[in-house]
Amino acid sequence: MRFKRAGSLFAAMAAAALLDRLSKAWAAAKLAGGADNMTARPIEIVPGVARLRYAENTGAAFSMFSDRGWPLIAVTAMVLALIAFWLIAKRPGGLADWGLALVLAGGLSNLYDRIVYGYVVDFIEPTFVRFAVFNLADTWVCVGAALTLIGLWTKERRKKTP
């Protein structure tokens, strides 16, 4: 049973990472405006709510630590290794496993971008509020973190319930 669950988690991680890779390739092909990005044209998804706009982020979330290159890559790789170790060694179970798998998928896909291109491709921009441009991998990380916290919280609640 454990191997079946591990296979399902790995398949979910691979699917999430693949979807992110394909969406970034599409964004680079359709939204980027050449070498200088000057001819780029955003695509309105829902006017006043969200649009697709190509951006290259050399930093982490919200462009923090921009242009830090290899130190950011090293820290990201170490954090992802710790998360993978925790998932494999501690096996938190349930929703937390799925959350950690999503965090790993998103983190690994963005790490790939940083190593290969020197930046992460972002393309989803909320327009109803001033917010960062992001990508599907960022979504996987945020949703995965939330699922992990909910999974761990409910597991603790079950332990305390007689």
N, C-alpha and C positions, 0 to 999 in steps of 0.2 A: 504493500500500500504506500509506503514511504517513497518508493521509486516512481510510482505512478503520479504522486503529488509533485515530486521534484520535476518530472517531465512536463507536467502541466504548467508549473511555474516557469520553467525554462522556455516553453512554447509561448507563454504570454509575454515574457521579457523579449523574446526574439520578435514577436509580432509588433509589440509597441515600438521597439527600436527601429524595425524596418519601416513602419508607418512614418516615424519621425524622419528617417533618412530620405524616404521618397518625397515627403512634403517639403523638405529643405531643398532637394534637387529641383522640384517643381518651382519653388519660390525663386531660386537662383536663375532658372531658365526664363521664367515668365515675368518676374517682378523687378529684377535688377536692371539697371540702365547702363550697361556697358562698363568699361573700365573705371570711369569716373562716377558712375551711378547718377549722372545728371539727367538722363532721359527716363529715369524710372517713373512709372505711373502707378500710384496705389489703386487698388480695386476695392470699392465700397462693397462690403458684404451686407450690412444692414445700416443704411444711412443714419448718422448720428449715434451709432452704437459701436460698430467695429469695421475695420478695413484691413486689407492685406497690404503691407508695405515692407519692402526689402530693407533689412538693416544688418550690419556686421558688428557683432559685439565682441570686443577683445577682452572683456572682463567677465565677472561672474554676474549674479543676479543684479538687476538695476545698474549694470555697467560698473559695479564696484570692482576695485582692483584692476581697472583697465590697463592694458599694455604691460601686465606683469608676466606674461608668457610662461616660461618654464616653472617658476615658483607656483603659479596658479595650477598648472597641470600636475605638479607633484602633490600638492595638497589635495586636489580633487581625486587623484588616483589613490592616495592613502585613505581618504574618507570612504571611497567606494570599496576598497579592499576590506576595511573594517565592517562596513555594512554587509558585504558578502560573507565574511567570516561569521558575523552574528547570525545571519540567516541560516548558514549551514551548521554551525556549532551549537547554537542555542535553540534553533527551531522554535520561534515564538508561537507558531501555529495560527490557524484561522486567517482572519482578515489581515493580521499583521504580516503574514508571509506574502500575501498578494500585494500589500502596500510596499514592502521592501523590494519586491520584484519590480514594481513600477519605478521606484526610486532608482534602482540599479539600471533599468533600461534607459531612462531619461538621462541619468548621469553619464552612463557609458557613451551614449550617442553624442552628447555635448562634448565629452572628453575627446572623442574621435575628431570632431570638428576642430577643437583647439590644437590638437597635435598635427593634423593634416593641413589645415588652412591657416591656423594662427588666430582664428576668430570663430564665433558661433553664428550661424545664420538664424536670424529672427525675422518674423514676418506677420505676426498677428498683433494688431494694434487696436486696443479699445479707444474709441473716440468720445465716449460719453463722460469720460473722466481722464485726467492727466495721469497716465500710467506708462510703464515700460512696454516696449515692443518685445514679444516673446515668441516661443515656438512650441510644438507639441511636446518635446522633451521636457521643457520647463513645466508644462501641464502635468506630465507623468510624475515628475518629482513632487510637485505640490499635492496632487491627489494621492500619490503613494504615501507621502508623509502623513496626510490626514487619515488615510485608512490604517496606517501603522499605529498611530496614536489611539484611534477608536478601538482597534483590535486589542491593543495592550490594555486599555482602560476597561473594556468589557471583560477581558480575561481576569483582571484583578478583581473586578466586582463579583465575578462568579466564585472566585476563591474565598471572598469574604462572606458570601451568602451561605447560611447554614443549610 
